[in-house]
Amino acid sequence: MEMSLTQDKQEKQKSNALPMIIVAGLFFILGFATWLNGSLMPYLKQILQLTPFQASLILFSFYIAVTFTALPSAAIIRRVGYKNGMALGMATMMLAGLLFIPAAKTQVFALFLFAQLVMGAGQTLLQTAVNPYVVRIGPEESAAARISIMGILNKGAGVVAPIVFTALILSGFSDTASGDLSQEKIDAMANALVFPYLGMALFIGLLGFAVKKSPLPELEKEADEGDNKGHIKEALSHPNLALGVLALFFYVAVEVIAGDTIGTFALSLGVENYSVMTSYTMGCMVIGYILGIVLIPRYVSQQTALMVSAALGVVLSLGVVLGDNNSFAIANALSFILGDVAFPDTLILIAFLGLANAIVWPAVFPLALSGMGKLTSVGSALLVMGISGGAFGPLFWGLASGTSMGQQGGYIVMLPCYLFILFYAVKGCKMRSWK
């Protein structure tokens, strides 16, 4: 009997292997498309001669899609199922990739923004469909390990995406960081986007077709418990959840600022290989993620890790704003890692923010849902809506950058975000009543 149970367990693990490989690939694709924005933003800033605020709209249009399409995505999946939802999400992303072609040919900013909006909508649909698989495709007791692996794949794609962008698109151009570009060079840089985005669109489309035809099992649909709107007010009556939603909103805001504006700031400093800067921030996030897996909760509690992360964010934010763009002390100290590549200290401090950001989402999520009981699913949906912070963080950075503070001073907008996360770690997560 015991031998039979062992065989059944082994067979189940084997049957789950292929679905997990497919889901892992989708998480990598999601991360690749998301963190490609860090290279795209400064590139389009050059081609279209954008102000920092206008450039921030490239990120705004991508992340604002989460706000408008999260609930419709859930409705679509309830109708067509998880597997078909994944395929539809990838089809939408393929369409977005194809929209970049007329945008590049015409160099119309509005078309780029629309393509970004469609890409964000496709990503939201794919995210809504693929995330439940991570929890429900295997044993519940090992779900945390699977979530961590998927997180590393997502952020790891953020390391790879800027390198691929640089190799396929920017490698044919030199001296672009000077800002003095002829119309002929601008046209050439715009046209360089066409074939890579066509290739990405076709690849995502083929992958979506493969997922549709794959043996990926359909998840059992959850019972419809009625209108969730009736539970939202009750859920928000729990301070640890309501404040947790705000904490995640501010967290995603600073995560996207650190990951996607670093290239634009590097461009303003005349750094020639600005398009790979996002890789450094994402590399630090991967390191932070691994540290979290090793340390939490064995050596450090979730709350303590969150406090340390927030405090580090405050210190690094001040370091960026008050730092010297002509100092290379940190780069010299890290020459054994960076080699001959030298970046100003301010850029390295922005990259280090990835280390401060890595633990925040995994720590806030369970602290916010603590004690929610039957309202857990509604609370989870509200917390995911915090991703919309990625639309507004860069927007406020762009607005601040357009003032006398400049792009470096614009990073001051991160300070109140980290201070709120610190408040949540110290007090907000413990609050069980507004009184």
DRENKE-570703 format. One record per residue (C-alpha): x, y, z; residue in one letter. Coordinates in steps of 0.2 Angstrom, whole numbers, plus 5000, padded with zeros to 4 digits. Each point is the difference from the previous one (the first is absolute). Example, Ala and Ser with C-alpha at 12.3 -4.5 7.8 and 13.67 -1.06 7.14 Angstrom:
! residues 2
506249785039a/500650174997s/
This chain:
! residues 435
500050005000m/501450125005e/500949964984m/498550034990s/499850185008l/501850034996t/499849964982q/498450104998d/500950155008k/501549984988q/498849984985e/499150165005k/501650105002q/500549934982k/498350064993s/500350175008n/501750024993a/499550054982l/498750135005p/501250085012m/501350014986i/498750094989i/499550115014v/501850045004a/500350054982g/498550125001l/500650085015f/501750034991f/499050084985i/499050115012l/501650065008g/500950034983f/498650104993a/499850105016t/501850055003w/500350044982l/499250165004n/501650065009g/501050004984s/498550054989l/499750165010m/501650094997p/500149934983y/498450084995l/500450165010k/501550024987q/499049964985i/498550105004l/500950155009q/498949975016l/500150095016t/500249905016p/498150015003f/499649954983q/501249855001a/499149955017s/498449984990l/500849854991i/500049915017l/498350085005f/499149934985s/500749835004f/499649985018y/498350105000i/499349854990a/500049905016v/498850125008t/498849994985f/500249824995t/500249905016a/498249975003l/499549974982p/501449884999s/499349905014a/498350004992a/500749944983i/500949855009i/498449955009r/499249994983r/501449924989v/501049915014g/501850025005y/500949924986k/499050104986n/500350155011g/501949984999m/499949984981a/498950154998l/501250105011g/501549954989m/498950044984a/499850185007t/501850025004m/500449944982m/498850134993l/500950135011a/501749954993g/499350024982l/499350185005l/501850055003f/500449984982i/498950154993p/500450105016a/501949984995a/499750044982k/498950155003t/501050065016q/498350055008v/500150005019f/498149965002a/500249844990l/501449955012f/499050045015l/498549904993f/501249854996a/500650015018q/498250005006l/499549854990v/501649915006m/499550045018g/498249934997a/500749844993g/501249985014q/498650035013t/499049864992l/501449884999l/500550045019q/498249975005t/500049834992a/501749945004v/500250055018n/498749875007p/501049864992y/501550035011v/499049975015v/498849874994r/501049894988i/501049925014g/499949965019p/499450155011e/501449985012e/501350034986s/499150154993a/501250135008a/501549914992a/499250014983r/499550185002i/501850045004s/500649914985i/498850094988m/500550175008g/501949964997i/499549964982l/499050164998n/501450115006k/501349904992g/499250044983a/500250185006g/501949974999v/499949924983v/498850124991a/501150165000p/501549904994i/499049924986v/499350184995f/501750075000t/500749864989a/498550004987l/499650185000i/501350125007l/501649914995s/500050074982g/500150185007f/501350095009s/500250175008d/498150015003t/500150065018a/500750174995s/498250054995g/500550084984d/499249894987l/499750034982s/498349974992q/500849864990e/500649915016k/498350025008i/499249924986d/501249865000a/499849975019m/498150004998a/500149874986n/501149905010a/498549965012l/499049924985v/500849824998f/500449975019p/498150045004y/499449904985l/501149855006g/499350025018m/498250014994a/500249844990l/500949915014f/498750055013i/498649954987g/500849834997l/500249975018l/498250055003g/499549874987f/501149875008a/499250035017v/498349994993k/500449824992k/501149955015s/499449875013p/499950135013l/498649955011p/498550115003e/499850065018l/498349975008e/499050175000k/499750075017e/498350015007a/499250174996d/499650075017e/499050154993g/500550184999d/501750035007n/499650195001k/498949965016g/501649935008h/501250144995i/499450125013k/500149875014e/501849954994a/500650185001l/499350025017s/501549905005h/501550135002p/501349874997n/499349964983l/499550184995a/501750075005l/500849844991g/499250054984v/500850185001l/501649925005a/500049894984l/499550154990f/501550105006f/501149854999y/499649974981v/500250194997a/501849995007v/500449844992e/499650064983v/500950175003i/501649905005a/499849884986g/499450104985d/500650185002t/501849955004i/500449994981g/499250174997t/501050085014f/501649924994a/499650074982l/499950175008s/501849975008l/500749964983g/500249815004v/500249914983e/499349835005n/498550075009y/498849874993s/500849865011v/499850105016m/498349915005t/501049845000s/501050065015y/498450045010t/499249834996m/501649915004g/500050085017c/498149955002m/500549824996v/501350005013i/498750075012g/498849874996y/501249865003i/500550085017l/498250005004g/499749824996i/501549955011v/499750125015l/498150015002i/499349945011p/501549895006r/501150145006y/498950164997v/498250035002s/499050074985q/499650165011q/501950035004t/500549974982a/498750134994l/500750125013m/501849984994v/499550014982s/499050165002a/501450085011a/501249954986l/498950084987g/500050175010v/501950005002v/500249964981l/498750134994s/500950145010l/501749934993g/499350024982v/499350175003v/501550075009l/501349904991g/501450074989d/499849954981n/501950024998n/500549885014s/500549824995f/500549945017a/498749865001i/500449944982a/501950005005n/499649905015a/499049874990l/501249994986s/500249825003f/498249984995i/499750144987l/501749984992g/500550154989d/498250065000v/499950165010a/498450085005f/499750155012p/499649965018d/498250064998t/499649874986l/500749865011i/499050065015l/498449994989i/500549834995a/500249955018f/498250055003l/499649834991g/500749925016l/498950115011a/498549964990n/500149814998a/499349955016i/498550135001v/498749914990w/500349835008p/499950075017a/498650124998v/498849884992f/499949875014p/500050145014l/498650094991a/498949844999l/500349955018s/498349975008g/499050034985m/499149835000g/498649994987k/500650174993l/501749934995t/499549994981s/499350184999v/501550065010g/501249924988s/499150084985a/500250175009l/501849975003l/500349964982v/499250164995m/501550085009g/501049964984i/499250164993s/501350105010g/501249964986g/499050124989a/500150145012f/501849995008g/500950044984p/498750134996l/500450105016f/501849974997w/499850084982g/499050155007l/501450035014a/501449984987s/499250144989g/500350125015t/501650085005s/500449845010m/500449914983g/500049824998q/501149965015q/498950115012g/498549914993g/500449845009y/499550095016i/498249944996v/500649835006m/500450065018l/498150015006p/499749834991c/501349925011y/499550095015l/498249934999f/500749834997i/501050025016l/498550065009f/499049844994y/501549895006a/500150085017v/498150035004k/498849984985g/500149824998c/499649975019k/498450114999m/498449905002r/498950155003s/499950184994w/499650065018k/
